[in-house]
Each structure stands twice: as structure tokens, then as C-alpha cells.
């Protein structure tokens, strides 16, 4: 498995780590039986962690597609790996800034991740 594929794997797992932060402490048997209702009652860093979880889930398809398409069109592996590692770093920084309520930094990290995805697609298109 190459580095870019590991980055896709990390991107898939990250939202689940974030939802654990969102759910604990405070998860009870009742709230675990109705998780979507319970998610509406959390506040503060737990709520922001939940939102970061949702945003992470939304980011997976475009990132995974960009990696696969770049691979299929024989973009240089170093380019793919660099962009994939950068995306992963941006997503980690995005999640941390989301939890810490640093809105401007969060938006910049989101934009950085999207630049990586778009760059992979453009690299594939111009290859």
C-alpha cells in the first residue's frame, strides 16, 4: 500500500475518532440508543467535535476519488503522496481548530485541504 492509500485510510478513520470525542464523556445507555437525538443536545467542544466529524465524512469521497484518479492517470507518485500527506495534515489541523473554536484557522485548513484535492484532479487532467 502506498503512502497516498494510507492517507485515504486515515481520512476514513479520522471522523470516527472525532465522534468519540463528541460522545464521551456523557454517553449513557439511553443516549446511545438514540444517537442522532443525543447529538442535538451536546454543546461546546463536543458539539464542535461532532461537526468536525460530519465535515470529515463529507471530505472523504472527493479525496479518495482524487487519489484513485491521479493513480489511474499515472500522475507521478511523489506528487500524489505529497498532496495526500498535505491533505491529511490539513484535515488534522482542521479538526483541531474546529474543536478549539478557531474559525478563521479552521477555514484556512479546510481550504488547504481542498487545494490538495483540486491539485490532484488537475494533475490527472493535465497528465
Buried (B, 14 or more C-beta within 10 A) or exposed (E): EEBBBBBBEBBBEBBEBBBEBBBEEEBEEEBEEEEEEBBEEBEEBBBBBBBBBBBBBEBBEBBBBBBBBBBEBEBEEEBBBBBBBBBBBBBBBBBBBBBEEBEEBBEBBBEBBBBBBEBBBEBBEEE
